[in-house]
Amino acid sequence: MPKSGLFPSCYLGPLSYYYLLSQHSSNIEDTFENFVKQTFRNRFYMLSPTGIQCLSVPLLNVKRRQKLKDIKISYAEDWQKIHWKSLESGYRRSPYFEYYEDEIYPLFHEKNKYLIDLNTKMHAKMIELLQLDVNSEQSEEYIEATDLMVDYRASLSPKKLTTINFPEYMQVFGDRNDFAPNLSIVDLLFNLGPSSVNYIKSISQ
């Protein structure tokens, strides 16, 4: 029996997240796990004119051992405007930014109370735009990993190197920077557009 994938919730997750989703016939997103700071759960990495940039969703009063589903977003600063302007600055010159702009723009202009709601909407839109055929569902309780699962909750982290081999593709600012692998899925989407799904299928470990 093929193993299921057990995943964290991510905000505009990295390319590795979507590749690994595609490797399992079924996937579970654990929304009842304890929130882990400084991870893809509330941040993403993109290319900017000066190099790799990290953008984070500010959160309200995160407590120790607080469940991810209960994490609230802070709007004390206009982070949505900052994130969108950063995407514009980084990808306006990419081949497909304008192609997807009208699809993604509204997601940065509605206020979600909870991080999980923001992540879920962003993730659903990425799957739709990628036209990636994956089967996944959100948990209704904390999931204990079993031998029938591959648990990615800890390994999908900015602090851990991935063993996945990412073929190079043309990136914005590629004329001044080396290829940057495993950025947010939006980097792939804005640069390769409808060919993104074929790229994901070409990845090997």
C-alpha atoms as one frame of an Amber mdcrd trajectory, in Angstrom:
protein
   0.000   0.000   0.000   1.487   3.424  -0.980   2.284   5.675   1.948   0.332
   8.874   2.556   2.077  12.201   3.027   1.657  14.080   6.310   2.249  17.803
   5.808   2.278  21.082   7.728   0.187  24.015   6.534   2.300  26.493   4.548
   1.966  30.091   3.428   2.925  30.131  -0.267   5.008  27.032   0.431   8.311
  26.142  -1.206   8.637  24.198  -4.427   9.625  21.086  -2.444   6.234  21.165
  -0.703   4.348  20.869  -3.986   6.709  18.305  -5.415   6.312  16.084  -2.342
   2.526  16.470  -2.430   2.585  15.140  -5.975   4.493  12.022  -4.883   1.650
  10.573  -2.793  -1.756   9.288  -3.790  -3.208  10.884  -0.650  -2.044  13.616
   1.723  -3.076  14.982   5.095  -2.423  18.545   6.232  -2.133  18.629  10.017
  -3.952  21.715  11.266  -3.974  20.539  14.896  -0.208  20.397  15.368   1.517
  22.918  17.631   2.617  25.994  15.730   6.351  26.112  14.996   7.979  29.530
  14.654  10.362  30.546  11.854   9.011  27.965   9.402   7.095  27.933   6.133
   3.867  27.963   8.147   3.825  31.759   8.057   6.674  32.772   5.750   7.917
  32.351   2.213  11.084  33.049   0.265  11.276  34.839  -3.072  13.798  36.577
  -5.315  14.151  40.324  -5.066  16.470  42.722  -6.934  18.981  42.307  -4.076
  18.720  38.519  -3.665  16.585  36.102  -1.680  13.961  37.822   0.468  11.951
  36.340   3.350   8.428  37.614   3.942   6.493  36.688   7.096   2.891  37.022
   8.201   2.879  38.778  11.617   0.965  36.901  14.291  -0.972  37.805  17.429
   0.282  36.687  20.845   1.587  33.257  19.927   1.737  31.104  23.025   3.847
  28.062  23.742   2.276  24.868  22.422  -0.536  26.716  20.655  -2.310  24.764
  17.940  -1.787  26.022  14.418  -5.532  26.220  13.789  -5.820  28.774  16.623
  -3.055  31.121  15.439  -4.385  34.603  14.644  -2.948  37.124  12.208  -1.897
  40.618  13.282  -2.827  43.607  11.130  -0.978  46.199  13.223   1.115  46.842
  10.128  -0.002  46.635   6.517   1.952  43.473   5.789  -0.376  42.535   2.922
   0.630  45.664   1.036   4.302  44.968   1.773   4.053  41.386   0.533   2.209
  42.314  -2.638   4.547  45.203  -3.448   7.490  42.845  -2.896   6.010  40.336
  -5.347   5.463  43.118  -7.871   9.020  44.374  -7.451  10.465  40.887  -7.739
   8.325  39.428 -10.511   6.734  42.201 -12.573   9.309  41.505 -15.294   8.818
  37.739 -15.179   7.075  36.088 -18.160   3.861  35.175 -16.345   3.306  37.700
 -13.540   0.624  39.577 -15.457  -0.884  36.273 -16.588  -1.657  35.314 -12.956
  -1.829  38.744 -11.317  -5.622  39.060 -11.309  -5.966  35.590  -9.774  -3.565
  36.200  -6.885  -4.038  39.913  -6.154  -7.391  39.524  -4.291  -5.855  37.088
  -1.798  -3.606  39.893  -0.533  -6.542  42.242  -0.055  -8.916  40.294   2.140
  -8.408  39.990   5.870  -8.378  36.502   7.358  -8.610  36.231  11.126  -6.703
  32.955  11.318  -3.449  31.932   9.656  -4.903  28.556   8.658  -7.597  30.291
   6.610  -5.028  32.403   4.773  -2.821  29.389   4.110  -5.736  27.278   2.907
  -6.863  29.898   0.402  -3.344  30.506  -0.884  -2.693  26.781  -1.202  -5.961
  26.122  -3.048  -5.184  28.913  -5.503  -1.664  27.583  -6.143  -3.007  24.074
  -6.825  -5.599  25.552  -9.182  -3.085  27.683 -11.107  -0.527  24.890 -11.291
  -3.237  22.469 -12.433  -1.530  19.976 -10.161  -3.467  16.770  -9.581  -3.061
  16.048  -5.873  -5.356  14.493  -3.306  -5.158  16.153   0.106  -7.384  16.917
   3.081  -7.093  18.733   6.390  -7.000  16.821   9.656  -9.762  17.034  12.242
  -7.377  16.183  15.093  -3.653  15.875  15.758  -2.182  13.123  13.607   0.241
  10.577  15.045   2.462   9.381  12.216   2.318   5.662  11.391   4.350   3.322
   9.204   1.851   4.027   6.433   2.777   7.725   6.379   5.738   9.873   5.424
   5.863  12.697   7.968   7.113  16.002   6.509   6.042  18.257   9.369   9.551
  18.703  10.756  11.641  18.151   7.628   9.915  20.864   5.567  11.781  23.719
   7.190  13.895  26.666   5.992  16.562  25.491   8.452  16.964  22.074   6.826
  18.601  21.299   3.513  16.584  19.281   1.046  17.966  16.304  -0.885  15.684
  17.024  -3.832  17.459  17.854  -7.081  15.883  20.940  -8.665  16.756  21.431
 -12.355  17.616  25.029 -13.143  15.024  27.213 -14.839  15.178  30.826 -15.963
  14.616  33.191 -13.041  14.207  36.958 -12.866  17.562  38.555 -12.007  19.271
  35.381 -13.256  21.708  37.617 -15.095  23.126  38.845 -11.791  22.503  35.950
  -9.378  23.097  32.204  -9.303  20.073  29.934  -9.618  18.135  29.860  -6.333
  16.393  26.491  -5.819  13.342  25.743  -3.699  11.899  29.219  -3.392   8.168
  29.792  -2.932   5.988  28.106  -5.512   5.159  31.566  -6.906   8.724  31.838
  -8.233   8.146  28.802 -10.427   4.659  29.914 -11.430   5.656  33.438 -12.457
   8.663  32.198 -14.418   7.325  29.042 -16.094   3.579  29.592 -16.096   1.543
  26.668 -17.495   4.756  24.638 -17.857   5.217  24.609 -14.069   3.386  21.293
 -13.665   5.703  19.641 -16.208   8.699  20.994 -14.328   7.411  19.520 -11.080
   7.009  16.137 -12.780  10.628  16.324 -13.975  12.095  16.710 -10.456  14.027
  13.803  -8.957  15.385  13.008  -5.509
